Amino acid sequence: MPLNRSLLVFIMPLIVAVFFFDSSLAFAEFEPEILLEQEPLPSENFTKWTWMQNTCDRCEIAIHPTNEELKTPQVLQFIEALSQHKSELQDIYKIDGPEYTLLAQMSVGILGRESDFFTSPRYRLKEALPWAVHLAKIIHIFLSGKNSKVSANSRGPTQIKIVPDKVARHFGIHSENLSVPENAAIATMGFLIEALEELKRHIQNHHLEFITEPLYADYLPYIYFGRTKALLNHTAKPEQNSYVREMKKYMSWVEIYELQPLLKLQ
């Protein structure tokens, strides 16, 4: 065994020890989440939204949590941002209202799947010690003998690797401030909107007629978690994919309501 690998084997236990010592201090910074009371809908004129049934483009939306796990300050801030920035993100990306609302619901599902709504130990550890994640990647590449670049760390509660350029320029959001719930919500929406545009291109260019509008939520996650090839090879099976199943379960933990423009004027 070469000397440098011998040294690596020697110092690895030291790195791990420091890693977990620091992480114990990092976890101490997280305050216990406070469950909040269910907020009433802002107006009785809001009507329930359903994908493929509601067609309003510029309707105001309200996302209503139905599960206790979502009634924490961080999750409610994330959800509120999805509603508050709808018009702004529509202007930036030229996406229609129903598609935006579907992606907003998917964002909640991804938040649950990726970080258990800000609470998973894995997410908290990665956010507290990004340097350790980067170091682990370097060590993995070194031990594998591959001559490849170290990939960027996934950041924030929805685990985004690269903040979309339009979001970065317009909102000033970057990887280091994705832990802010509002920033995470906006960046997730930007990423999903661009992913939906990519999915539509693949449907047209690669004749993926099996991916129809009612099934966007089943197949779009493959682009989000980096398995686009499964779509192109026709090997994606969302009904058997644990990521898709869990995301859709968490999507069902919110109800979405919209306010028709005419009702809003009354």
N, C-alpha and C positions, 0 to 999 in steps of 0.2 A: 504493500500500500504506500503511495507517495507520501512524503512528509506533510504536505499541505492538507491532505485528507486526514492524516493521523491527527494533526492539530485540530482540525474541524471536529472530529469525533470527540476530542478532549474538551473543547470549549462549548459544544452543544448543550450538555447538561447545565453549564453555567448560564448560557443564554436563556434556556427554559426557566431556570430558577428566577432570574431577574425578571423575565416576562411575567410570570405569575405573581411575583412579589409586587411589581408595579400595578398589575391588573387589580389586585386586591385594594390598592389605594384608589384606583380609578373608579371601581364600583362604589366606593364610599361616597363619591361625589353625586351619585344619582339619588334624588329624593324619591321616596315612595309616591306612586301616583295616587291622586285623589279622585275618586269616582264622583262625577257630577250628576246632578239631576237631569232627566231628559228635558231638553229645551222644546217648548211648543213651536209649531210651525208659525212663521212670521205672519201668515194671513190665512184665513179660512178659504180664500179664493185659490190657493194652491191646489192643483190636481195631481194625482199620482202619475208618474212617468213610467212608461214601459218601452223598451227597445223594439223598434219596428212598428210601433203603434202611434207614438207621439211624433209629430213632424215639425213642431215649432222650431224656427231657426234661432231667433234672438230672445227666447224666453229666459227670464230669470229662473234659476233653479235653487232648490234647497235640498241638501242631503241630510237625511234623518237617521241617526243610528238606532238600531233596534236591539243591539246586544250590549250588555253591561261592559264588556271589555273595551268598547270603543268610547266610553264616556269618561275619558281622561283629558286633561288640558292639551297634551301634545296631539292626540288624535283629533280632537275637536278643532284645533287650529289648522291641522292638515286638511280636514274636511271643509272647513270654512273657506280656506284659500281656493279650493277647487271651484266653489260657487262664486266667490268674489272676483276671480280673475277670468271668468268665462268669456266675457265680451272682449277683454283685452287680448287673450290668447286666440280668440276667433279672428280678430283683426290681424294679428301677426301671422297666423298660419292659414287663414282663409278656409277654415274647417267649418262644416255646417253644424248646427246646434245638436241634432240627435246623435251624431257621431261623437261630438265633444262629450255629451252627457254619458254615453256608453263608456268612453275612455276614463271619465271621472270615476265611474263606478268600478272600473277595472283597477284604477289607481288605489282605491281602498282595498281591493282584493290583494294587490301586489304588496301593499304595506303590511297586511297581515301575514302573507306568505314569507316575505323577506326578513321581517324583524319582529314578528308577533306583536305588531303595533307598538314599536319602540321598546319592547321589554325583553327580547331574547338575550341571553348572556353572550351569544356569539356576536350579535350586532353591537352590543355595548363594549365588548372587548375590542372589536375591530375599530370602533370609533375612538376609544380611549388610547389605543396603542397602534396607530397606523404604521409606525416605523417597524413594529414587530412583524406585521403582515408582509411588508415589503421585504424585510430580511428573510423571512421564511421562503418567499418566492426565489430570492437570490440563491439561497442554500439548495432549494429543490433543483434549480437549473444546474447548479454546480455539480451536485451529486449525480444528476442524470447524464452529465457529459454533453448536453446539448448546447449549441451556440445560438441561443435565442435571446431576444430582449425581454426584460422584465415588464409584464403587463401592468397597467395602472390599477391601483386598488379600487374596488367598488366602495362607494361611500354613501352615507345617508341611510335612512330607514327603508328605502326602496332599492338600495344597492345599485346605484348608477355609476358606471365607469367614466363616461364622458358626458359632461353637461352640453346639451345642444347649443350651437353657436348663437342662434336667435335668442334663446333664453339667457345665455351668458351676457350678450350685448345689451339686451333690453332691460333685464332685471338686476344685472350685476351678481348673478349667482355663479358660484364656482364650487369645486369639490370640497373645499375647506369649510364652507358654510351650509352644506347640505343637511347637517343635523338640525337646522332650524326648520320646524314643521312646514311653514309657509313656503320656504325655498324648495324643500323636498317635493311638495305638492306641485309647484309650478314646473320644476325640472322633470318630474315624472310625466306630467301632461305633455310637455314638449317632446320628450323622448317617445311617448306612445303615439302622438300625432305623426311624428316622422316615421315611426315604425308602421303605422297604418298606411301611410303613403307608399312605403316600400312594399308592404304586403299587396297592395292593389297593383303595383307594377309587376310583381311576380305572378299574380293571377293572370294578368294580361299577357305578359311575355312568355310565361312557361305553361300557359293553358291549365291553370289550376282551378278548373270549373267546380270542383268539389268544395272549394272555399267560397261559400255564399255569404251574403250580408248577415243572416241570422247566426252564422257560425264564426263571426269575427272574434268573439271572446274566446273561442276554442283554439284558434290557430295563431292569433296575434302574439300570445305569450312565447311562441317558439322563436320569434325574432327578438323578443325582450331578453330571453335567457340564452341567446346565442346558438340556437339550433335551426337556423334557416335552411340548412342543407336537408333536414328531415322533411321540410315542406316541398322542396324542389324534387326530392327523391320519392315523394308520395309515401313516406314511411311514418309520417307523424300520426300518432293515434291519441288524440287528446283525451278520449274517454279512459285511457289506461295511464295517462301521465299524471303523476302525483302533484306536480307543480300546478297544472291546469285545474285539477280537481280541488286542491286546497284554495287556490285563488278564487274560484267560482263559489266555493263555500263562504269565503269571507265577503265576496261581493253581495251575497244574500243577506248580510248583516246590516245593510243599509237600505232604506227606501228613499227614492228620489221623487221630488215634487217640482212642478213648474208652474209659473204664473203667466197666463196668457196676456199678451200686450193689451188687449181690449179691456180685460178685467182690471188691469193695473191702472188704467185711466179713469175708471169709475170712482 
